[in-house]
Amino acid sequence: QVQLVESGGGWVQPGGSLKLSCIISRPLFSSYSLGWYRQIRGNERERIARISRDGTTAYGYDVKGRFTISRDDARNTVYLEMEHLRSDDSAVYYCNSNPPGDTWGQGTRVTVSS
């Protein structure tokens, strides 16, 4: 069974940075395109970044230029480096394959406030 464990969230002031990590326990990790998703309170979960098997990346409009997704296939881990954080980045962040599977982790909460 697939397990996803996100970590690295927390509180940060506007303009600050955080790096999220996610370990995905699944066979053939390297064969999957991966994504980071977030759910802002009261909204639907949305994909904000994705990385393909060959490392090609793409970002949502709101995070492009501020967030960087990367992967380490040897560690079954996908990362999200977030810079220049804003209050509207506050959300619970999740990783999953892209497109996502049915199983989700618990997410990691990011709070951006002064």
C-alpha distances in whole Angstrom, upper triangle without the diagonal:
4,6,10,13,16,20,23,25,28,31,34,37,38,38,36,33,29,26,23,20,16,14,10,8,7,9,13,13,17,17,16,18,17,19,20,20,23,24,27,28,29,28,25,22,24,23,25,24,22,22,22,21,25,25,27,27,28,28,29,33,33,31,32,35,33,29,28,24,24,21,21,18,19,18,15,17,18,21,24,27,29,33,36,34,35,35,34,31,30,26,23,21,17,16,14,14,17,17,14,11,11,9,11,12,15,17,21,24,27,30,33,37,40
4,7,10,13,17,20,22,25,28,30,34,34,35,32,29,26,23,19,16,13,10,7,6,5,8,11,10,14,14,13,15,14,15,16,17,19,21,24,26,27,25,22,19,20,19,21,20,19,19,19,18,22,22,24,23,24,25,26,29,29,27,29,31,29,26,24,21,20,17,17,16,17,15,12,13,15,18,20,24,26,29,32,30,32,32,30,27,27,23,20,18,14,12,10,11,14,14,12,9,9,7,9,9,13,15,18,21,24,27,30,34,37
4,7,10,13,17,18,22,25,27,31,32,32,29,26,23,20,16,14,10,8,6,5,7,11,13,12,15,16,14,16,14,15,15,16,18,19,22,24,25,24,22,19,20,19,21,20,19,19,20,19,23,22,24,23,24,24,25,29,28,26,28,30,28,24,23,20,19,17,17,15,16,14,11,12,13,16,18,22,23,27,30,28,30,29,28,25,24,21,17,15,12,11,10,11,15,16,13,11,11,8,8,7,10,12,14,18,21,24,27,31,34
4,7,10,14,15,18,22,24,27,28,28,26,23,19,17,13,10,7,6,5,6,9,12,14,12,15,16,14,15,12,12,12,13,14,16,19,21,23,22,19,16,17,16,17,17,16,16,18,18,21,20,22,20,21,21,22,25,25,22,24,26,24,20,19,16,16,14,15,14,16,13,10,10,10,13,14,18,20,23,26,24,26,26,25,21,21,18,14,12,9,7,7,10,13,15,12,11,11,8,6,5,8,9,11,15,17,21,24,27,30
4,7,10,12,15,19,21,24,26,26,23,20,17,14,11,8,5,5,7,9,12,15,17,14,17,19,17,17,14,14,12,13,14,16,19,20,23,22,20,17,18,17,18,17,17,18,20,20,23,21,23,21,22,22,22,26,24,22,24,25,23,20,19,16,16,14,15,15,16,13,11,9,10,12,13,16,18,22,24,22,24,24,23,20,19,16,13,11,9,8,10,13,16,18,15,14,15,11,9,6,7,7,9,12,15,19,21,25,28
4,7,8,12,15,17,21,22,22,20,17,13,11,7,6,4,7,9,12,14,18,19,16,18,20,17,17,13,12,10,11,12,14,16,18,21,20,19,15,16,15,15,15,16,17,19,20,22,20,22,20,20,19,20,23,21,19,21,22,20,16,16,14,14,13,14,16,17,14,12,10,9,9,10,13,14,18,21,19,21,21,20,17,16,13,10,8,7,7,10,13,16,18,15,15,16,13,10,7,7,5,6,9,11,15,18,21,24
4,6,9,13,15,18,20,20,17,14,11,9,6,5,6,9,12,14,18,21,22,18,20,23,20,20,16,15,12,13,13,15,17,19,22,21,21,18,18,17,17,17,18,18,21,22,24,22,23,21,22,20,21,24,22,19,21,22,19,16,16,14,15,15,15,17,18,15,14,11,11,10,10,12,13,16,19,17,19,19,20,16,15,13,11,9,9,10,13,17,19,21,18,19,20,17,13,10,9,7,6,9,10,13,16,19,22
4,7,10,11,15,17,17,14,11,7,6,4,6,9,12,15,18,21,24,24,21,22,25,22,21,18,16,13,14,14,16,17,19,22,22,22,19,19,18,17,17,18,19,22,23,25,22,23,21,21,20,21,23,20,18,20,20,17,14,14,14,15,15,16,19,20,16,16,13,12,10,9,10,11,14,16,14,17,17,18,14,13,13,11,10,11,12,16,19,21,23,21,22,23,20,17,14,12,10,7,8,9,12,14,17,19
4,7,9,13,14,15,12,10,7,8,6,9,11,14,17,20,23,26,27,23,24,27,24,23,19,16,13,13,12,13,14,16,19,19,19,17,17,17,16,16,19,20,24,25,27,24,25,22,22,19,19,21,19,16,19,20,16,14,15,15,17,18,19,22,23,19,19,16,14,12,10,11,10,13,15,12,14,14,15,12,10,10,8,8,10,13,16,20,21,23,21,22,23,20,16,14,12,9,5,5,5,8,10,13,16
4,7,10,13,14,11,10,8,10,10,12,15,18,20,23,26,30,30,27,28,30,28,26,22,20,16,16,14,15,15,16,19,20,21,19,20,20,18,19,22,24,27,29,30,27,28,25,24,22,22,23,20,18,21,21,17,16,18,18,20,21,23,25,26,23,22,19,18,15,14,13,12,14,15,12,13,13,14,12,10,10,10,11,14,16,20,23,25,26,24,26,26,23,19,17,14,12,8,6,5,6,8,11,13
4,7,10,12,10,10,9,12,12,16,18,21,24,27,30,33,34,30,31,33,31,29,25,22,19,18,16,16,15,16,20,20,22,20,21,21,20,21,24,26,29,31,33,29,30,26,26,23,22,23,20,18,21,21,17,17,19,20,22,24,25,28,29,26,26,22,21,18,16,15,13,13,14,11,12,11,13,11,9,11,12,13,16,19,23,26,27,29,27,28,29,26,22,20,17,15,11,8,6,5,6,7,9
4,7,8,6,7,8,11,13,16,19,23,25,29,31,34,35,31,32,34,31,29,25,23,19,19,17,18,16,17,21,21,23,21,21,22,19,20,24,25,29,31,32,28,29,25,25,22,21,22,18,16,19,19,15,15,17,19,21,24,25,29,30,27,27,23,21,18,15,13,11,11,10,8,9,9,12,11,10,12,14,14,18,20,24,27,28,29,28,30,30,28,25,22,20,17,13,11,8,6,5,6,8
4,6,6,8,10,14,16,20,23,26,29,32,35,38,38,34,34,36,34,31,28,25,21,21,19,19,17,19,22,22,24,23,23,23,21,22,25,27,31,33,34,30,30,27,26,23,22,22,18,17,19,19,15,16,19,21,24,26,28,31,33,30,30,26,24,20,18,15,12,11,9,8,8,8,12,11,11,14,16,17,21,23,27,30,30,32,30,33,33,31,28,25,23,20,17,14,11,8,5,5,5
4,5,9,11,15,17,20,23,27,29,33,35,38,38,34,34,36,33,30,27,24,21,20,18,19,16,18,21,21,23,22,21,22,19,20,24,26,30,32,33,29,29,25,24,20,19,19,15,14,17,16,13,14,18,20,23,26,28,32,33,31,30,27,24,21,17,15,11,10,7,5,5,6,10,9,10,14,17,17,21,23,26,29,29,30,30,32,33,32,28,26,24,21,18,15,12,9,6,6,7
4,7,10,14,16,20,23,27,29,33,35,37,37,33,33,35,32,29,26,23,20,21,19,20,18,21,24,23,25,23,22,22,19,20,23,25,28,31,31,27,26,23,22,19,19,18,15,13,15,13,10,12,15,18,21,24,27,30,32,30,29,26,23,19,16,13,10,7,4,5,6,9,12,11,12,16,18,18,21,23,26,29,29,30,30,33,34,32,29,27,26,22,19,17,13,12,9,10,10
4,7,11,13,17,20,24,27,30,32,35,35,31,31,33,31,28,25,22,19,20,18,20,18,21,24,24,25,23,22,22,18,19,22,24,27,29,30,26,26,23,22,19,19,19,16,14,16,14,11,12,14,17,19,22,24,28,29,27,27,23,21,17,14,11,8,6,5,5,8,10,13,11,12,15,17,17,20,21,25,27,27,29,29,31,32,31,27,25,24,20,17,15,11,11,8,10,10
4,7,10,14,17,20,23,27,29,31,31,27,27,30,27,25,22,19,16,17,16,19,18,21,24,23,24,22,21,19,16,16,19,20,24,26,26,22,23,20,20,17,18,18,16,13,15,13,9,9,11,14,16,18,20,24,25,23,23,19,17,13,11,8,5,4,6,6,10,12,14,11,12,14,16,14,17,18,22,24,25,27,26,28,30,28,24,22,21,18,15,14,11,11,10,12,14
4,6,10,13,17,20,23,26,28,28,24,25,27,25,23,19,17,14,15,14,17,17,19,23,22,23,20,19,18,15,15,18,19,22,24,25,21,22,19,19,17,18,19,16,13,15,15,11,10,11,12,14,16,18,21,22,20,20,16,14,10,8,6,5,7,9,8,12,13,15,11,12,13,13,12,14,15,19,21,22,25,23,26,27,25,21,19,18,15,12,11,9,10,10,13,15
4,7,10,13,16,20,22,25,24,21,21,24,21,20,16,15,12,14,14,17,18,21,24,23,23,20,19,17,15,14,16,16,19,21,22,18,19,17,18,16,17,19,17,14,15,15,12,9,9,10,11,13,14,17,19,16,16,12,11,7,6,4,6,9,12,11,15,16,17,13,14,14,14,11,13,13,16,19,20,22,21,23,25,23,19,17,17,14,11,12,10,13,13,17,19
4,7,10,13,17,19,22,22,18,19,21,19,18,14,12,10,12,12,15,16,19,22,21,20,17,17,15,13,13,14,15,18,19,21,18,19,16,17,16,17,19,17,14,16,16,14,11,10,9,10,11,13,16,17,14,14,10,8,6,5,6,8,11,14,13,16,17,17,13,13,13,11,9,9,10,13,16,17,20,18,20,21,19,16,13,13,10,8,10,9,13,14,18,20
4,7,10,13,16,18,19,15,16,19,17,16,12,12,10,13,14,17,19,21,24,23,22,18,18,16,15,13,14,14,17,18,19,16,18,16,18,17,19,21,20,17,18,19,16,13,12,10,10,9,10,13,14,11,10,7,6,5,7,9,11,15,18,17,20,21,20,17,17,15,13,10,10,9,12,14,16,19,17,18,20,17,14,12,13,10,9,12,13,16,18,21,24
4,6,10,12,15,16,12,14,16,14,14,11,10,9,12,13,16,19,21,24,22,21,17,17,15,15,13,13,13,16,16,18,16,18,17,18,18,19,22,21,18,20,21,19,15,14,11,11,9,10,12,13,10,8,5,5,6,9,12,14,18,21,19,22,23,22,18,18,16,13,10,8,6,9,11,14,16,14,15,16,14,11,9,11,9,9,13,14,18,20,24,26
4,6,9,12,13,10,12,15,13,14,11,12,12,14,16,19,22,24,26,25,23,19,20,18,18,16,15,15,16,16,18,17,19,18,20,20,22,25,25,22,23,24,22,19,17,14,12,10,10,10,11,8,6,4,7,9,12,15,18,21,24,23,26,26,25,22,22,19,16,13,11,9,10,11,15,17,15,15,16,13,12,10,12,11,12,16,18,21,24,27,30
4,6,9,10,8,11,12,11,12,10,11,12,14,17,19,22,25,26,25,22,19,19,17,18,16,15,14,15,15,18,17,19,18,20,20,22,26,25,23,24,25,24,20,18,15,14,11,11,10,11,9,6,6,8,11,14,17,20,24,27,25,27,28,27,23,23,20,17,14,11,8,8,9,13,14,12,12,13,11,10,9,12,12,14,18,20,23,26,29,32
4,7,9,8,11,13,12,14,13,15,16,18,20,22,26,27,29,28,25,22,22,20,21,20,18,17,18,16,20,19,22,22,23,24,26,29,29,27,28,29,28,24,22,18,17,14,13,11,12,10,7,9,11,15,18,21,23,27,30,29,31,31,30,27,26,24,20,18,14,12,11,11,15,17,14,13,14,11,12,11,14,15,17,21,23,27,29,33,36
4,7,6,10,10,10,13,12,15,16,18,21,23,27,29,30,28,25,22,22,20,22,20,18,17,16,15,18,19,21,21,23,24,26,30,30,27,28,30,29,25,23,19,18,14,14,11,12,11,8,11,13,16,19,23,25,29,32,31,33,33,32,29,28,25,22,19,16,13,11,10,14,15,13,11,13,11,13,13,16,17,20,23,25,29,32,35,38
4,5,9,9,10,13,14,17,19,21,24,27,30,32,34,31,28,25,25,23,24,22,19,18,16,14,17,19,21,22,24,26,28,31,32,30,30,32,31,27,25,21,19,15,14,11,12,12,9,13,15,18,22,25,28,31,35,33,36,37,35,32,32,29,26,23,19,16,14,12,15,16,15,14,16,15,16,17,20,21,23,27,29,32,35,38,41
4,5,6,7,11,12,16,19,21,24,27,31,33,34,32,29,25,25,22,23,21,17,15,14,11,14,16,18,20,22,24,26,30,31,29,28,30,30,26,23,19,17,14,13,9,11,12,9,12,14,18,21,24,27,30,34,33,35,36,35,31,32,29,27,23,20,16,14,12,14,16,15,14,17,16,18,18,22,22,24,28,29,33,35,39,42
4,5,6,9,9,13,15,18,21,24,27,30,31,29,26,23,22,19,20,17,14,12,11,9,12,13,16,17,19,21,23,27,28,25,25,26,26,22,19,16,14,10,10,7,9,9,6,9,10,14,17,20,23,27,30,29,32,33,31,28,28,26,23,20,17,13,11,9,12,14,13,13,16,15,16,16,19,19,21,24,26,29,31,35,38
4,6,8,9,13,16,19,22,26,29,32,33,31,28,24,23,20,20,17,14,11,9,6,9,10,13,15,18,20,23,26,27,25,24,25,25,22,18,15,12,9,9,5,8,10,8,10,11,14,17,20,23,26,30,29,32,33,32,28,29,27,25,21,18,15,13,11,12,15,15,15,19,18,18,19,22,21,23,26,27,31,32,36,39
4,7,9,13,17,19,23,26,29,32,33,30,27,24,22,19,20,17,14,11,9,6,9,11,13,15,17,20,23,26,28,25,25,26,27,23,20,17,15,12,12,9,12,14,11,13,13,17,19,22,25,28,31,31,33,35,33,29,31,28,26,22,19,16,13,10,11,13,14,14,18,18,19,20,23,23,25,28,29,32,34,38,41
4,6,10,13,16,19,22,26,28,29,27,23,20,19,16,17,14,11,9,7,6,10,11,12,13,15,17,19,23,24,22,22,24,24,20,18,14,13,11,12,10,13,14,11,12,11,15,17,20,22,26,29,28,30,31,29,26,27,25,23,19,16,12,10,6,7,9,10,11,15,15,16,17,20,20,22,25,26,29,31,34,38
4,7,11,13,17,20,23,26,27,24,21,18,16,13,14,11,7,6,4,5,9,9,9,10,11,14,16,19,21,19,18,20,21,17,15,12,11,10,12,11,15,15,12,12,10,13,14,18,20,23,26,25,27,29,26,23,25,23,21,17,15,11,9,6,5,8,9,11,15,16,16,17,20,19,20,23,24,27,28,32,35
4,7,10,14,17,20,23,24,22,19,15,14,10,11,8,6,5,6,8,11,10,11,10,11,12,14,18,19,16,17,19,18,15,13,9,9,8,11,11,15,14,11,10,8,10,11,15,17,20,23,22,24,25,23,20,21,19,17,14,11,7,6,4,5,8,8,10,14,14,13,14,17,15,17,19,20,23,25,28,32
4,6,10,13,16,20,21,18,16,12,10,7,7,6,4,6,9,11,14,12,12,9,9,10,11,15,15,13,14,16,16,12,11,8,10,10,13,14,17,16,13,11,8,10,9,13,14,18,20,19,21,22,20,17,18,16,14,11,8,6,6,6,5,8,8,11,14,14,12,13,15,13,14,17,17,20,21,25,29
4,7,10,13,17,18,16,14,10,9,6,6,5,6,9,12,14,17,14,14,11,11,10,10,14,13,11,13,15,14,10,10,8,10,11,14,16,19,17,14,12,9,8,7,11,12,15,17,16,17,18,16,13,14,12,11,7,6,4,7,8,9,11,10,13,15,14,11,12,13,10,11,13,13,17,18,22,25
4,7,10,13,15,12,10,6,5,4,5,7,9,12,15,18,20,18,17,14,13,11,10,13,12,11,14,16,15,12,13,11,14,15,18,19,22,20,17,15,12,12,10,13,13,16,18,16,17,17,14,12,12,10,8,6,5,6,8,10,10,11,9,12,14,13,10,11,12,9,11,12,12,15,17,20,24
4,6,10,12,9,8,5,6,6,7,10,12,15,18,21,23,21,20,17,15,13,11,14,12,11,14,17,15,13,14,13,16,18,21,22,25,23,20,17,15,14,12,14,13,16,17,14,14,14,11,9,9,6,5,4,6,8,11,14,13,14,12,15,16,15,12,12,12,9,9,9,10,12,14,17,21
4,6,8,6,6,4,6,9,10,13,16,19,22,25,27,24,24,20,18,16,14,16,13,14,17,20,18,16,18,17,20,21,24,26,28,26,23,21,18,17,15,17,16,18,19,16,15,14,11,10,9,5,5,7,8,11,13,16,16,16,14,16,16,15,12,13,12,9,10,9,10,12,14,17,21
4,6,5,7,7,9,11,12,15,18,22,25,28,29,27,26,22,20,17,14,15,13,14,17,20,18,16,19,19,22,24,27,28,31,28,26,23,21,19,17,18,16,18,18,14,13,11,8,8,7,4,7,9,11,15,17,20,19,19,18,20,20,19,16,16,14,12,12,10,10,10,12,14,18
4,6,8,9,12,15,15,19,22,25,28,31,33,30,30,26,24,21,18,19,16,17,21,23,21,20,23,23,26,27,30,31,34,31,29,26,24,22,20,21,19,21,20,17,15,12,10,11,9,7,8,11,14,17,19,22,22,22,20,22,21,20,17,17,15,13,13,11,11,11,13,15,18
4,7,9,12,16,17,20,23,27,29,32,34,32,31,27,25,22,19,20,18,19,23,25,23,23,25,25,28,29,32,33,36,33,31,28,26,25,23,24,22,24,23,20,18,15,13,14,12,10,11,14,16,19,20,23,23,22,20,22,21,21,18,19,17,16,16,14,15,15,17,18,22
4,6,9,12,14,17,20,23,26,29,31,29,28,24,22,19,16,17,15,17,20,23,21,20,23,22,26,27,30,31,34,32,29,27,24,23,21,22,20,22,22,19,17,15,12,13,12,10,11,13,14,17,18,20,20,19,17,20,19,19,17,18,17,15,16,15,15,16,17,19,23
4,6,10,12,16,17,21,23,26,29,27,25,22,20,17,15,16,15,17,19,23,22,20,22,21,24,25,28,29,32,30,27,25,22,22,20,22,21,23,23,20,19,18,14,14,14,11,11,12,12,15,15,17,16,15,14,16,15,16,14,16,16,14,16,15,16,18,19,22,25
4,7,10,12,14,18,20,23,25,23,22,19,17,15,13,15,14,15,18,21,19,17,19,18,20,21,24,25,28,26,23,21,18,18,16,19,18,21,21,19,18,17,14,13,13,10,9,9,9,11,12,14,13,13,11,13,13,14,11,13,13,11,13,13,14,16,18,21,25
4,6,9,11,15,17,21,23,21,19,16,14,11,9,12,11,12,14,18,17,15,16,15,18,20,23,24,27,25,22,20,17,17,15,17,16,19,20,17,17,17,14,12,13,11,11,10,10,11,11,13,12,11,11,14,15,15,13,15,15,13,15,15,15,17,18,21,25
4,6,8,11,14,17,19,17,16,12,10,8,7,11,11,11,12,16,15,13,13,12,15,16,20,21,24,22,20,17,14,14,12,15,15,17,19,17,18,18,15,13,15,12,12,10,9,9,10,10,9,9,9,13,15,15,13,15,16,13,15,15,16,18,19,22,26
4,7,11,14,17,18,16,14,11,8,6,5,8,8,7,9,12,11,9,10,10,13,15,19,20,24,22,20,17,14,13,10,12,11,14,15,14,15,16,13,11,13,12,12,10,10,10,12,13,11,12,12,16,18,18,16,16,17,14,15,15,14,17,17,20,24
4,7,10,14,15,12,11,7,6,4,6,10,10,8,9,11,11,8,8,7,10,12,16,17,20,19,17,15,11,10,8,11,11,14,16,15,17,18,16,13,16,14,14,11,11,10,11,11,10,11,12,16,18,18,16,17,18,15,16,17,16,19,19,23,26
4,7,10,12,9,8,6,5,7,9,13,14,12,11,14,14,11,9,7,9,10,14,15,18,18,15,13,10,11,10,13,14,17,19,19,20,22,20,17,19,17,17,13,12,10,10,9,7,9,11,14,17,17,16,17,19,16,17,19,19,22,22,26,29
4,7,8,6,5,4,7,9,12,15,17,14,13,15,16,12,10,7,7,8,11,12,15,16,13,12,9,10,11,13,15,18,21,21,23,25,23,20,22,21,19,16,14,11,11,9,8,11,13,15,19,19,18,18,21,18,19,21,21,24,25,28,31
4,5,5,5,7,9,12,15,18,20,18,16,18,19,16,13,10,10,9,12,12,15,16,14,13,11,13,14,17,19,22,25,25,27,29,27,23,26,24,23,19,17,14,12,10,8,11,13,15,19,20,19,20,23,21,22,25,25,28,28,32,35
4,6,7,10,12,16,19,22,23,21,20,21,22,19,16,12,11,9,11,9,13,14,12,13,12,14,16,19,21,24,27,27,30,32,30,26,28,26,25,21,19,15,14,11,10,13,15,16,20,20,20,21,24,23,24,27,27,30,31,35,38
4,6,9,12,16,19,22,24,21,19,20,21,19,15,13,11,10,12,11,14,16,15,15,13,15,17,19,22,24,27,28,30,32,31,28,30,28,27,23,21,18,17,14,14,16,18,20,24,24,24,24,27,25,26,29,28,32,32,36,38
4,6,10,13,16,19,21,18,16,17,18,15,12,9,7,8,10,11,14,15,14,13,11,12,13,15,18,20,23,24,27,29,27,24,26,25,24,21,19,16,16,14,13,16,18,20,23,23,22,23,25,23,23,26,25,28,29,32,35
4,7,11,14,17,19,16,14,15,17,14,11,10,9,11,13,14,17,19,17,16,13,14,14,16,18,20,22,23,25,28,26,23,26,25,24,21,19,17,16,14,13,15,17,20,24,24,23,24,26,24,24,26,25,28,28,32,34
4,7,11,13,15,12,10,12,13,11,8,7,8,10,14,15,19,19,17,15,12,12,12,13,15,17,19,20,22,24,22,20,22,21,21,18,17,14,15,13,12,14,16,19,23,23,21,22,24,21,22,23,22,25,25,28,31
4,7,10,12,10,8,10,12,10,9,9,11,13,17,18,22,22,20,18,14,14,12,14,14,16,18,18,20,22,20,18,21,20,20,17,16,15,15,14,12,13,16,19,22,23,21,22,24,21,21,22,21,24,23,27,29
4,6,8,6,5,8,10,8,8,9,12,15,18,20,24,23,21,18,15,14,11,12,12,14,15,15,16,19,16,14,17,17,17,14,15,14,15,15,13,14,16,19,22,22,20,21,22,19,19,20,18,20,20,23,26
4,6,6,6,10,10,10,11,12,15,18,22,23,27,26,23,21,17,16,13,14,13,15,15,15,15,17,14,12,15,15,16,14,15,15,16,16,14,15,16,20,22,22,20,21,22,19,19,19,17,19,19,22,25
4,6,5,9,10,11,13,14,18,21,25,26,30,29,27,24,20,19,16,16,14,15,14,14,14,16,13,12,16,16,18,17,18,18,19,20,17,18,20,23,25,26,24,24,25,22,21,21,19,20,19,21,24
4,6,9,9,9,13,14,18,21,25,27,30,28,27,24,20,18,14,14,12,12,12,11,10,12,10,9,12,13,16,14,16,17,19,20,19,20,20,24,25,26,23,23,23,20,19,18,16,16,15,18,20
4,6,5,6,9,11,15,18,21,24,27,25,24,21,17,15,11,11,8,9,10,9,10,13,11,9,12,13,15,13,15,15,18,19,17,19,19,23,25,25,22,22,22,18,17,17,14,15,14,17,20
4,5,6,8,10,14,17,21,23,26,25,24,21,17,15,12,12,10,10,11,12,13,16,14,12,16,17,18,16,17,17,19,20,18,19,20,24,26,26,24,24,25,21,20,20,18,19,18,20,23
4,6,8,11,14,18,21,24,27,26,25,22,18,16,12,11,10,9,9,11,13,16,16,14,17,19,20,18,20,19,21,22,21,22,23,27,29,29,26,26,27,23,22,21,18,20,18,20,22
4,7,10,13,17,20,23,26,24,24,20,17,14,10,8,6,5,6,8,10,14,13,11,14,16,17,15,17,18,20,21,21,23,23,26,28,28,25,24,24,20,19,18,15,16,14,17,19
4,7,10,14,17,20,22,21,20,17,13,10,7,5,4,6,9,9,12,15,14,11,14,14,15,13,14,14,17,18,17,19,20,23,25,24,21,21,21,17,16,16,14,16,15,18,20
4,7,10,13,16,19,18,17,14,11,8,6,5,7,9,12,12,15,18,17,14,17,17,17,14,15,13,16,16,16,19,19,22,25,24,21,20,21,18,17,18,16,18,18,21,23
4,7,11,13,16,15,14,11,7,6,5,6,9,12,15,15,18,20,19,15,18,17,16,13,13,11,12,13,13,16,16,19,22,21,18,18,19,16,16,17,16,19,19,23,26
4,7,10,13,12,11,9,6,5,7,8,12,14,18,18,21,23,22,19,21,20,19,15,14,12,13,13,14,17,17,19,22,21,19,19,20,18,17,19,19,22,22,26,28
4,6,9,9,8,6,4,6,9,11,15,18,21,21,24,26,25,21,23,22,20,16,15,11,12,12,13,16,16,18,21,20,18,17,20,17,18,20,20,24,25,28,31
4,5,6,6,5,6,8,12,14,17,20,24,24,27,29,28,24,26,24,22,19,17,14,14,14,16,19,19,20,23,21,20,19,21,19,19,22,22,26,27,30,33
4,5,5,6,8,11,14,17,20,23,27,27,30,32,31,27,28,26,24,20,18,14,14,13,15,18,18,18,21,20,19,19,21,20,21,24,25,28,30,33,36
4,6,8,11,13,17,19,22,25,29,29,32,34,33,29,30,28,26,23,20,17,17,16,19,21,21,21,24,22,21,20,23,22,22,26,26,30,31,35,37
4,5,9,11,15,17,20,23,27,27,30,31,31,27,27,26,23,20,18,15,15,15,18,21,20,20,22,20,19,17,20,19,19,23,23,27,29,32,35
4,7,10,14,17,20,23,27,26,29,30,29,25,26,24,21,18,15,12,12,12,15,17,16,16,18,16,16,15,17,17,18,21,22,26,28,31,34
4,7,10,13,16,20,23,22,25,27,26,22,22,21,18,15,13,10,11,11,14,17,16,16,19,16,15,13,16,14,15,18,19,23,24,28,31
4,7,10,13,17,20,19,22,24,23,19,20,18,16,12,11,8,9,10,12,15,14,16,18,16,14,13,15,13,14,17,17,20,22,26,28
4,6,10,13,17,16,19,21,20,16,17,16,15,11,11,9,11,13,14,17,16,18,20,19,16,15,16,13,12,15,14,18,19,22,25
4,6,10,13,12,15,17,17,13,14,14,13,10,10,9,12,14,15,17,17,19,21,20,17,15,16,13,12,13,12,15,16,19,22
4,7,10,10,14,16,16,13,14,15,15,12,13,13,16,18,18,21,20,23,25,23,20,19,19,15,14,14,12,15,15,18,20
4,7,7,10,13,13,10,12,13,14,11,14,14,17,19,20,22,21,24,26,24,21,20,19,16,13,13,10,12,11,15,17
4,5,9,12,13,10,13,15,16,15,17,18,21,23,23,25,25,28,29,28,25,23,23,19,16,16,12,13,11,14,16
4,6,10,11,10,12,15,17,16,19,21,24,26,25,27,27,30,31,30,27,26,25,21,18,17,13,13,10,12,13
4,7,8,6,9,12,14,14,17,19,22,24,24,26,25,28,29,28,24,23,22,18,15,13,10,10,7,9,11
4,5,5,8,11,14,15,18,20,23,26,25,27,26,29,30,29,25,24,23,19,17,14,11,9,6,8,10
4,5,6,9,13,14,18,21,24,27,26,27,26,29,29,28,25,23,22,18,16,13,10,7,5,6,9
4,5,8,12,13,16,19,22,24,24,24,23,26,27,26,23,22,21,17,16,13,10,9,8,9,12
4,6,9,10,13,16,19,21,21,22,21,24,24,24,20,19,18,14,13,10,8,8,7,10,13
4,7,9,13,16,19,22,22,23,21,24,24,23,19,18,16,13,11,8,5,5,5,8,12
4,6,10,13,16,19,19,20,18,20,20,19,15,14,13,10,8,6,5,7,9,12,15
4,7,10,13,17,18,18,16,18,17,16,12,11,9,6,5,4,6,9,11,15,18
4,7,10,14,15,16,14,16,16,14,11,10,9,5,5,6,7,11,13,16,20
4,7,10,12,13,10,12,13,11,7,7,8,5,7,9,11,14,17,20,24
4,7,9,11,9,10,12,10,8,8,10,8,10,12,14,17,19,23,26
4,6,8,5,7,9,8,7,8,11,10,13,16,17,21,23,27,30
4,6,5,6,10,10,10,12,15,14,16,19,21,24,26,30,33
3,5,8,11,12,12,14,17,16,18,21,22,25,26,30,33
4,7,10,12,12,15,18,17,20,22,23,26,27,31,35
4,7,8,8,11,14,14,17,19,21,24,26,29,33
4,6,8,11,14,15,18,21,23,26,28,32,35
4,7,10,13,14,18,20,23,26,29,32,36
4,7,10,12,15,18,21,24,27,30,34
4,7,8,12,14,17,20,23,26,30
4,5,9,12,15,18,21,25,28
4,7,9,13,16,19,22,25
4,7,10,13,16,19,23
4,7,10,13,16,19
4,7,10,13,16
4,7,10,13
4,6,10
4,7
4
